[in-house]
């Protein structure tokens, strides 16, 4: 057997081995994402999978809303979230509940109800504000009716969801957060709410 033929045979074997190794690496990389997903789910640190939040009568007409799973929930802490509603005009606007106790990192949903009690069609929208001011950067809304304009017929009533997560990095000094919405008529004679409204905490009475 000539030396050239032997070298060619060895090269063919080497190429075959490299092809097997490459195929194995590709298969491992393809399977790595589902493996990582299942491991994270088992350990409670899942950051890849996503669930659908079905909100009946929500801003999207009951369509499923894609939101992240409740990951990295800090169950050692609780924060009271208060819900407030302000109106600038003759209509009804209120949250379904006044407050709830949540954990940082936990997904929560509250519904707001609005009714046009006038005998005419109107267009309106809402702007949010927060107290204390430092909570603004940590209050993450995943579904919200704010900053969108809505048209309601005379007497029409609608409900909109607010799905939110409080960032676990929020200061441990924050025990209560107030989420406030001001609903105003677009193009109406009632002045609109400030676009950069931030609720300020109530002033304390001086101690004697």
Secondary structure per residue as TSV (DSSP state, phi and psi in degrees):
chain	resnum	aa	ss	phi	psi
A	1	X	-	360.0	131.1
A	2	X	-	-75.2	157.8
A	3	X	H	-64.0	-37.0
A	4	X	H	-64.0	-41.9
A	5	X	H	-65.6	-38.0
A	6	X	H	-64.3	-41.6
A	7	X	H	-64.8	-39.9
A	8	X	H	-63.0	-40.3
A	9	X	H	-64.3	-41.5
A	10	X	H	-65.0	-37.8
A	11	X	H	-65.1	-39.7
A	12	X	H	-63.0	-43.1
A	13	X	H	-62.8	-42.0
A	14	X	H	-63.5	-42.6
A	15	X	H	-62.8	-40.5
A	16	X	H	-62.1	-43.4
A	17	X	H	-63.5	-41.9
A	18	X	H	-64.9	-36.4
A	19	X	H	-65.3	-39.7
A	20	X	H	-64.8	-43.4
A	21	X	H	-62.4	-43.6
A	22	X	H	-63.0	-41.6
A	23	X	H	-64.2	-39.8
A	24	X	H	-64.6	-41.1
A	25	X	H	-64.9	-39.7
A	26	X	H	-63.8	-44.2
A	27	X	H	-64.3	-39.3
A	28	X	H	-65.3	-43.7
A	29	X	H	-63.9	-36.4
A	30	X	H	-67.5	-36.3
A	31	X	H	-85.2	-9.1
A	32	X	H	-66.4	-37.8
A	33	X	H	-64.4	-51.4
A	34	X	H	-64.5	-33.8
A	35	X	H	-63.1	-46.0
A	36	X	H	-62.5	-39.1
A	37	X	H	-61.4	-47.0
A	38	X	H	-67.9	-37.2
A	39	X	H	-64.7	-43.2
A	40	X	H	-65.0	-39.1
A	41	X	H	-63.9	-39.5
A	42	X	H	-67.4	-33.0
A	43	X	H	-91.4	-4.6
A	44	X	T	77.7	20.9
A	45	X	-	-122.1	32.3
A	46	X	-	-65.1	123.1
A	47	X	-	-124.3	5.0
A	48	X	S	-105.8	-41.9
A	49	X	-	-73.5	155.7
A	50	X	E	-134.7	143.6
A	51	X	E	-109.8	167.4
A	52	X	E	-106.8	129.3
A	53	X	E	-99.0	114.7
A	54	X	E	-90.9	113.4
A	55	X	-	-112.4	104.5
A	56	X	T	-66.0	133.8
A	57	X	T	66.8	21.2
A	58	X	-	-79.0	-171.2
A	59	X	T	-64.7	-18.6
A	60	X	T	-107.3	22.6
A	61	X	T	68.8	29.9
A	62	X	T	89.0	4.7
A	63	X	-	-70.8	154.7
A	64	X	E	-69.6	135.5
A	65	X	E	-109.5	126.8
A	66	X	E	-78.0	119.5
A	67	X	E	-136.9	152.5
A	68	X	E	-68.6	155.0
A	69	X	-	-64.5	161.4
A	70	X	-	-74.4	93.6
A	71	X	-	-110.0	149.2
A	72	X	S	54.3	45.2
A	73	X	-	-74.6	127.8
A	74	X	E	-91.7	91.7
A	75	X	E	-80.9	-1.4
A	76	X	E	-82.5	-8.6
A	77	X	E	-127.0	149.9
A	78	X	E	-132.3	141.0
A	79	X	E	-127.9	133.1
A	80	X	E	-86.8	122.2
A	81	X	E	-106.0	119.1
A	82	X	E	-99.3	140.4
A	83	X	E	-113.9	129.3
A	84	X	E	-127.6	151.9
A	85	X	E	-139.5	129.7
A	86	X	E	-122.7	143.9
A	87	X	E	-122.9	148.9
A	88	X	E	-124.7	72.9
A	89	X	S	149.9	176.3
A	90	X	S	-84.3	75.9
A	91	X	S	-152.3	168.7
A	92	X	E	-104.3	133.9
A	93	X	E	-149.8	123.2
A	94	X	E	-159.9	155.0
A	95	X	E	-83.3	157.9
A	96	X	S	-69.6	-23.0
A	97	X	-	-146.3	157.0
A	98	X	S	-87.8	-23.5
A	99	X	E	-163.3	164.7
A	100	X	E	-154.2	154.2
A	101	X	E	-99.7	125.0
A	102	X	E	-128.3	163.1
A	103	X	E	-104.4	140.6
A	104	X	E	-56.1	135.0
A	105	X	T	89.0	-4.8
A	106	X	-	-93.3	137.0
A	107	X	E	-80.8	129.0
A	108	X	E	-135.5	156.6
A	109	X	E	-137.3	135.7
A	110	X	E	-131.3	145.8
A	111	X	E	-102.5	142.1
A	112	X	E	-114.9	140.0
A	113	X	E	-114.9	135.8
A	114	X	E	-132.3	138.1
A	115	X	E	-137.6	130.1
A	116	X	-	-85.1	106.6
A	117	X	-	-92.8	7.8
A	118	X	S	-87.4	170.5
A	119	X	S	-99.3	29.0
A	120	X	S	-146.9	161.4
A	121	X	-	-72.5	148.1
A	122	X	E	-144.7	155.5
A	123	X	E	-117.2	132.7
A	124	X	E	-145.1	163.4
A	125	X	E	-153.6	168.8
A	126	X	E	-128.5	152.4
A	127	X	E	-126.4	140.5
A	128	X	E	-94.1	160.3
A	129	X	E	-147.1	162.6
A	130	X	E	-136.1	149.9
A	131	X	E	-142.1	132.8
A	132	X	S	-73.9	164.8
A	133	X	G	-57.0	-36.6
A	134	X	G	-66.2	-16.2
A	135	X	G	-78.0	-14.8
A	136	X	G	-56.0	-45.1
A	137	X	G	-72.8	-13.7
A	138	X	G	-110.3	-2.3
A	139	X	E	-96.8	98.8
A	140	X	E	-98.7	114.8
A	141	X	E	-94.3	122.7
A	142	X	E	-94.5	-22.4
A	143	X	E	-146.7	126.0
A	144	X	-	-156.8	144.9
A	145	X	-	-87.1	-6.5
A	146	X	T	-66.8	150.0
A	147	X	T	68.6	7.1
A	148	X	-	-109.7	142.6
A	149	X	-	-91.2	134.7
A	150	X	E	-123.9	142.8
A	151	X	E	-109.3	126.9
A	152	X	E	-124.4	136.7
A	153	X	-	-76.3	167.8
A	154	X	T	-57.2	124.9
A	155	X	T	78.7	-2.6
A	156	X	-	-70.3	141.7
A	157	X	E	-123.1	138.1
A	158	X	E	-137.9	156.7
A	159	X	E	-122.7	139.0
A	160	X	E	-129.0	141.9
A	161	X	E	-91.7	153.5
A	162	X	E	-126.2	106.8
A	163	X	E	-99.3	127.0
A	164	X	E	-143.4	157.6
A	165	X	E	-135.5	131.2
A	166	X	E	-91.6	123.6
A	167	X	-	-59.2	128.1
A	168	X	T	-60.8	-15.3
A	169	X	T	-79.5	-0.8
A	170	X	S	-62.1	148.8
A	171	X	-	-58.2	140.3
A	172	X	T	-69.9	-10.6
A	173	X	T	-75.1	-18.2
A	174	X	-	-82.6	113.0
A	175	X	-	-106.6	-25.6
A	176	X	E	-137.5	136.4
A	177	X	E	-126.3	133.7
A	178	X	E	-108.2	118.7
A	179	X	E	-99.7	117.4
A	180	X	E	-120.9	137.0
A	181	X	E	-118.6	139.5
A	182	X	E	-115.4	120.0
A	183	X	E	-102.4	128.6
A	184	X	E	-137.7	156.7
A	185	X	E	-81.9	130.6
A	186	X	T	-77.9	122.8
A	187	X	T	79.1	6.6
A	188	X	S	-84.1	174.2
A	189	X	S	-78.4	-17.5
A	190	X	S	-77.3	128.9
A	191	X	-	-59.1	144.4
A	192	X	-	-74.0	159.8
A	193	X	-	-73.3	153.5
A	194	X	-	-58.4	139.2
A	195	X	T	-71.9	-21.8
A	196	X	T	-114.6	40.3
A	197	X	-	-66.8	134.4
A	198	X	-	-134.3	119.7
A	199	X	-	-66.7	134.0
A	200	X	-	-100.2	140.8
A	201	X	-	-63.1	147.5
A	202	X	-	-62.2	139.8
A	203	X	-	-71.1	139.3
A	204	X	-	-85.7	143.2
A	205	X	-	-72.9	139.0
A	206	X	-	-64.7	138.5
A	207	X	-	-79.6	140.0
A	208	X	-	-79.0	360.0
